[in-house]
């Protein structure tokens, strides 16, 4: 599994929710207009699939 080094201002960890035919993560309104990235983490069983 790759390892990433990420630099940024803030970090939030949230669960992705279903939304229509896709999925969504809600972030604070203060983040509107900012560039963000999403990294899919490892599940509790140690697998990322």
Helices and strands as residue ranges (DSSP letters): E 17-19, E 22-24, G 29-31
